[in-house]
Amino acid sequence: MTDLVTFGETMLRLSPPQGTRLETTEEFDVRAGGAESNVAVAGASLGLDSVWLSKLPRSPLGRRVVSALRAHGVRTGVAWDDDARLGTYYLEHGGEPRGTNVVYDRADSAVTTVAPEELPLGVLDGAAAFHTTGITPALSEAAAETTRAVLERAVAAGATTSLDLNYRNKLWSHAEARSTLTTLFEHVDALFVAKRDAETVLDRDGEAVEIAHGLATDFGFETVVVTRGDSGALALHGDRVFEQPVYEADTLDAIGTGDAFVGGFLSKRCAGGDIDDALEWGAATASLKRTIAGDLAVVTPEEVERVIDEGDGGISR
């Protein structure tokens, strides 16, 4: 039985060397990255049978994405397009006061034309969990409609469904995101949302616990997880509230940290863990991801357990 199925776009990430500007670099580090496939890789690394669904160009670049994900144990269900292109993004790391900048080149990528009938949705039959994000519906009307159709199919198949709101202001406005995403919520069992996104996109006020209760009441979520950056995460499940601090980490690359959190959380839930255990696994996986270059949380269950037990790293001998 499949443990986890995800659906969304994966791009190639091109990064100049640390401290080098995009306009002056003579080389790029190339890696695959996408919110939903990042979650699938984290889940696979932690022992889940993970499947990623999407649409890719039938080209060396599309095959590069599939090879990268399969190398980390993720099974892929891909619709191939002979005429499409692969989305890319450029990541320029920078310290303060410049900061890190992301430049997208993803317009008209293959996934923007994806249709439900192109995807092998039979993989959802018997799947324990299905996950997607608010990024995918932002890409095109077709991607939004397919997101809805795949969520409905997952619900019909009996999978526990989850969505990470994952707002991207370079893709759509707060109002556009709210209008589209709230229509999907009826098909979502568990919502992951950053507190700042709950405030700006979903127009919620108050402390995290108030936000979680309000969202659960209004939309019928079984679980609401509100992340608060350095202040950790809070989860509401039924009428119980759980809180989880962050595990400190030396940050080499912060991109993908939120996806690692979701992947760690879902891996524990798929294994039958309680919400408090899932929060611990999410936080520990996220902290480990910050020490790894690229988007992917390539970690082991033993490393996650060590972070939870010891609270830090050290030398593994």
Disulfide bonds with the S-S distance in Angstrom:
none
